[in-house]
Amino acid sequence: MRAGGILLPVSSIPSKYGIGTFSKEAYEFVDFLAKAGQTYWQILPLGPTGYGDSPYQSFSTFAGNPYYIDLEQLTRAGYLTEEDCEGCDYGSNEEYVDYEKIYNSRFKILYKAFVNSKIESSSEFKDFVRKNEAWLSDYALYMAIKDSLGGISWAQWDEDIKTRKSSALEKYKKELKEQILFYEFQQFLFKSQWTKLKEYANEKGILIIGDIPIYVAFDSADTWANPSLFQLDESCTPIGVAGCPPDAFSATGQLWGNPLYRWEYHKKTGYEWWMRRISYCYELYDVVRIDHFRGFDEYYSIPYGNPTAEFGKWEKGPGYDLFKVMKEKLGNKPVIAEDLGFLTPSVLKLVKKTGYPGMKILQFAFDSREESDYLPHNYTSNSVVYTGTHDNDTTLGWLNAIGRKDKSFAKRYLNIKSNKDIEWEFIRAALSCVSDTAIIPMQDYLGLGSEARINIPSTLGNNWKWRMVKGSLTEELAEKIYKMSKMYGRIPKRK
């Protein structure tokens, strides 16, 4: 089935109070998608963000980001007043998230809502806590301890709680009872608000594409609570960490720093933790994009403590075995394999064996020096095409930055005669190609430049901030997207 969708992070929705949330504006975006004839809304990982504000470095692979809780729903529930919400400084620029101000305000106001909610007497809340016990109790305890120790990583905690001695666990559970309840409250709000939004989207015929990072952060509840799953030594220090080797984009490679998995151990358990993790993803999303798919075939291991990624080595991952178990235990779920980067024959074989569609990025196609697999005439139908992803510049920003020869080649290939609305010719190329699914970042539909870029990989401090300005979602734009999507057979038949 040919279909289309739009990539827009939740944080980029123009909600009130400084950052995108599960607010009325999110519901309006769903309405816009339906009017524009779209099938998919693709988002970034929903986890609580840590250092650098990256959704790919989360304090938990199961928990949701409390920043996304809609405060207006809490005022309607009587947990907050409008004065409470208006009384905080969330930053003054509607086009960018000010994470420092959000961090300093959001938890205070959520705590006020928590105190006013008397949530411990709610049967719905108790039911949520019981159903999510497998991850929630560790996450809430982890965050409460972290807060009580000034936010330091669990690697710096006292030995007894770092290594989860039962006496230490009981001590902190008793001492931090209220803080633990507060973190459970946040997750209850997150899940109930997100579930309602997802149900609304599904009723409108919109499916959610979620994103599962292959790795978890070292400073996370997952690593602290399950050290046996990771390559850690006896003192819980990583042996090797994740990243990418040097390439044309980075002379010293990419040092991500995430702990690596003990794949032999995972295999012995029947990939139990992975099955729980992936199964939970399908509670949150309809389709899952698996980030850094090649890491399941081979992963790059960098000795812990190295300042760059130059001296790592490739190690064998679980290969098809994990996906075989996944299909046996969870059924044939819809997956997008993020198969970008240098692909070896064994990675290509793995993607083919799973049957999952891979990704095609138009911005990678126009290298005037050589024939590229990313040129649309090389695509197969079992693929998902993007003009660019969250890691790319916007199409306009990219066009302004590439060399004259590459730009000339792109314009010749796409038969572009003028620079007017040039981004729409790239959108046309994506929608018209043979790929079953085409996803366009919202910034490209809005004709925005590099000021609207989401992320520059391997950099810190200026990423994940862009927000869509209120009033951007016009009837005219919805109609324009609808007409082009219809022309290229990407409008689904609604029930």
N, C-alpha and C positions, 0 to 999 in steps of 0.2 A: 504494500500500500504506500503510495507516495503521500508525503505529509511535510508540513513545515512547522517551525516553532521559533521562539525568541529566547535569547539568553539575557537574563536580567537578574543579578544577585538581589536577594531580599534587602540587603543593606542599602541598595540603590533606589528603593522605592521612596517617593517624596512624602513620607509620613511626617507628622508633627514630631517635635521633640528630638531632632538631631540625627536620626538614623532611620532607615527603612524598617518597618515592623509589619506584623500581621494585622494591619489597620484597614480602615475603609478604603484607603488608596490601593492596598494590595488586591482587594476585591474588585476595585475599578480597573486594575491592570488585567485581571482575569476576564472581565467584561470586554476590555479592549481586544484581548487575544481572540475571544470568540467572534467579535465583530470583524476582525481581520482575517477570519477563516483559518486560524492556527490550530494545531493539534497539541503542541508541546510548549510548556514553560520550563526552560532549563535554569537551574539555580546552582549556586556554589555550596560546598559543605555547610551544614547548619550548626556545627559544634561551637561550644564556647571558645573564644579565641584568647590566646596568651600573648607572649612576647612578639612584637611586630604586627599584631592584629591579623595574622594570616589565618584563614579558615582551614588551611592545610597543616597548621600546628595548633591542635586543639587540646584542651585539658581532658577531654574524654571523647572517645569515638562513638559513644552512645548518647551522651547528653546534648541538649539543645542550647543555643546561645540566648541567655536571658535578655540581651539587648533587643531581641526581636519581639519580646512580649509587648503587646499593644496597651499603652497606659490608658487610652480612652475607654477600653473595655473594663478596665479596673475601676474607673470612675463610675461607670454605669452599674458595676457590681456593688458600689458603695465602699470599696476598699480605699479609695483616694478621692480627693476633691480636685476640681480644676485648678484651684489655687496651689495645691500641692504640686501639680504637674508644671504649672507655669513658673513656679518659684525657683526652678533650677536653671543653670547656665549650660545649654547644650551646644554652644557655638553659634556663630552668627552667619556663616556662609551656607546657604541652602544647597549649594552644588557639591559640598564635600562634608564628609563625616569628620568631626573633631573627636578622635577616640579618647584622648586624655580627658576631655570634659564629659564625655559620655560615661567613662569609667568612674569618674569622681561623683557623678550625679545619679546614675542609674541604680546602683545597689542601695543607695540611701533611700530612694523613693520606693523601690521594691520592698525594702525592709519595712517601711511605713505601711505599705499595703499588706504585708505579711502579718504585722501586729494587729491591724484592723480586721483581718479576715477570719481570725479564730479558726484557722483551717484544720487544726488537729481534730475538731469535732465533725468534720465532713466525711461522710461514708464514701463519697466519690474519690476524695483524696486518699483515704485509707486503702481503697481498692487499687488505685494507681500505684501507690507505694508497694503494695503486696505483689502486683503483677510484674513490676520492674525491679524487684529485689536483686536479681542477678547482677545488675550493674549499678543501680541507684544508690544502694547503701554505701558501696565503696567510693563512688563519686562524691556524694554529699559529705562523707567523713573526710575524704582527701581535701576537698575545698575548705572545709571548716578548719582543719589542722593548718593548712597552708595560710589561711587568713590570720590565724592565731599566732603564726610565726613570722608575720610580716611579708608573706608572699614568696619566701625562698623555696627553691626546688626541693623535692623530697630527698634528693641525694645528700642534702645538707642537714637533714633532720637527725635527731638523736637516734642512736643505733637501734634502740628497742622498738621505736615506731617506724623507723626506716625499714626494718626487717619484719615488721608486722607481728611482733610478739603478742600473744593473746592478752596478756596483762596490760600492755600498753594500749592495745585497741580498745579494751573495756574502759580504761581510764579516760581516754580522749572522748569516747562515746558518751560517757557520763558528764564530763566537764563541758563538752561543746554541744549538748543536747539541742539547745535552741538554734544554734547556727546550722546544725545538721538539718533540722526541720525547715529552716529558711531555704536551704539549697534544694530540698525536696519540693518545697512550695514553688520555687522558680521553675523546676522541671515539670511540675503538674500544670502550671499556667502555660508554659511553652507547648507542651504536648496537646493540651485541650484546644488552645487557640490555633495551632498549626493544623490539627485534625479537621477542625471546622473549615478552615480555608481550603485545605486539600479537597474536602468533600464538595465544597462549593465549586471548585475548579472542575472536578470530575463530572458533576452534574451538568456543567456547561460544555462538556466534551473536551476539556483540557486535561492532558496527562502531565504529571510532574516528572522531569528528569532530574534526579539527584546525583550527587557526586560522592564517591567513596575513595578517600585517599588510600593508597596501598599501605602507607606507614602511619604509625601513631607517634605522637611527640614523646620524647623521653620524659619530660616534665608533665606527666599525665597520670590520671587515676588508673588507666589501663596498665601502664608499665609498673607502677607501684604495687598494684593489687595482683598482678600476674607475672612476676619476674621470670618464671620458668618458660614463658613463651618467647623470651628474647635472649639475644646473645649478650648476656651480662656475666661478669665474673662473680666471685664469692662476696665481694664487697658492693655488689649491685652497680658496678661501673661498666659501661658498654665496652665490648671487646672491639667491635667494628661498628661503623655508622654508615648511613645511606648517603648517596649522592650520585653524581654523574661525572664521567671522566672529561678531561679537556676536549674541546671541539672548536669548530670555527667561531662559535659564539662566545666561548669563554676559555681563555688560555690556561687557566688553572682548574677548570672544571667547576662543578657545583657541589658544595659541601652542605648537605641538608641537615645532617647531624641526628637524624632519627635512629633509634635502635633497630637492629636487624632481627629477623625472626629466626628461631631455632626450628627450621622446617622439618627436621627429623622428628622432633617432639610433637609438632602439630600433626604430622602424619600418623603417629602412634595413637593420638586421641581421636582420630577420624576427623581432624580439622574442626573439632567441636567449637572452639572460640570463634573461628571464622564463620562457621555456619550460624552461630548466634548473631554475630555481627551483620552478616549479609541478610539474614532473615529479618532483623530489626530494620534494616534499610528499606525493605519492602513494606514495612508498616508506614514509613515516612514518605516513600516515593513510589511511582508507578514503573519507572525505568531507572536503572542504576548505571551511571558512567563510572567505570573502574579506572582510576587514575594510574598512570605509569604501569600499563599492562605488561610491558616487557620484563618488569621486575619479577613476574611469576615464572618466566622462562630462565632468566639469569639476572642476578642483582649485583650491583657494584658495591664492594665492601672496602671502606676506607679505614685504616687503623685509627682507633680512637686517640684524639689528641693532635692529629695532624692538622696544620693550619689551612691546608688546601686539599682539593680532591685529586691531586696529581698522582699519588702513589697508591691508589686502590687496585683491587683486582676483581675480576668477574667470578662469581660463584653460581653454582646451579640452584635454581629455585624449584618449586614443587611441580612445575609444568602442568600438564593436563590433569594430573591426579586430583588436584583441588577442585577443578571444575566438574570432573566426573562425579565426585562426591556431592558437590553442590546440586547437580542435576538430579542425582538419585534422591537426595534428601529434601530438596526444596522445589523440584520440578524444573521445567524449562523456562526460567524467568528471563524477561527482556533485559539485555545488557548492552552497553556501548563500550567497546574496548578502546581506551586511549592508547593507541599504538603509534604515537609520534616519536620522532627522533631516529637515530640510526637503527635500522631493523635488520637483524641477522636472519639467515634462512630458518633457524629454529624458532625465532619469534613469529615469523610469517606462518610457519607450519602450525604453531600453537593457536594463533588467531583463527586460522582456517579450520582447524579441528574443532574448536569451540562452536564455530558457526556464528560468532558474534560479529556485528558490523564494526569496522574500524572507522577512523576519522580521516577526513580530507580537509586540508586548510588551504584556501585559495591564495592567501598571502605567501605560502611556501612555493607556489607554482612558478613564479615569473623570474627565474634566474636565466638571464640571456646567454650564459655560458654553456648550459647543458639542458638536455631533456629532463623533465621532472615528472615523477609519479603523481605529483599534485596537480598537474594540468588536467582539466576536466575530461579531455578525450581519453584519459587513461583510467577513469573511475569505473568501478563495477557498481551494480545496483545495491548490493549489500554493504552500504557504507553510509556515513553521516557526513554531510558537507557543511563547512562553516566558512564564512568570509575570514573570520579570525576567532580566537577564543579569548578568555580572560587574561591569558599570558601574552597576547599580541597587542600591538597598538590598534587603534581604530583604523578602518580602511583609509579614511582621509589622512590621518596622521602618518600611516605607513607609506602612502603614496607620496607625501611631502618629504619623506626621509630617504626613499630608495634612490639608487643611482639612475642617471639619465637613460642608460641602455636598457636596464630592467623595466623602467617605466614605459619606454618606447615599445618594448616587446609586449608588455601587458596590453597596451592600447591597440597594438596591431592584432594581437590574438583575439581580443574581445571586440574588435572593430569599433573602437571608441574614437570619435572625430572631435569631440569637444570636452573641455574640463567641467562644463556645467553639469551638476548633479552626477558627477562621475562615480560616486559610491553606489548609485542605483544600478550602474552597469555591472558592477561586481556582484551586487545582490541578484541581478538578473541571471548572471552566469551560474550562481549557486542554485537558484530555484529551477533553472532550466536543465541542469545536468541530470545524469542518469541515476544519481544517488537516491535511494528510497526516501531519505530524510534530509531536510535542509534546515539548519539552525542559524539564525542571523542575530548577532549582538544588537541590543536595542540602540546602542550608540550609532551604529551604521544606518539604521532606519531614521535616526534623528539628524544624520549628517554632521556628526561632531568630530572634532579633531583630537590631537594628542592630550588635550586638557581633560578628556573623558576616559583616558586609559585606566584600566582597573589595576593592572599589576605589571611591574618590570621584574622578571625572575632574577634571583640572586641579588636583589637590592632590598634595603630596609628603610622604613620611615615615611614613604610617600605612596604606599599602595593601599588598595581595598577601600579607597575613600570616595570615589565618584558617586554622585547622586543625580538622578533625573530631576529636572526642575518641574515643579507643579505646572500643569497646563500643557505639558508636552504631548499628551495622548489625545490628539484631536480626531474628530470624525473623518476629516479629510485624509489623515495619515492612515487610519484603519481601512478606509475605502481603497486607498492606493495599494496597500499591502494585499488586501483581499483580491483586487483585480489582477495583480501580477501573480499571486499564488494560484488563482483560478486558471490563468492563461497557461501555466505550466503543470496543471493537474495535481495541485497540492491542497485542494480544498476537500476535507472529508465530508461524507454524507452524514449529516446529523440525524440522530434517531427522532 
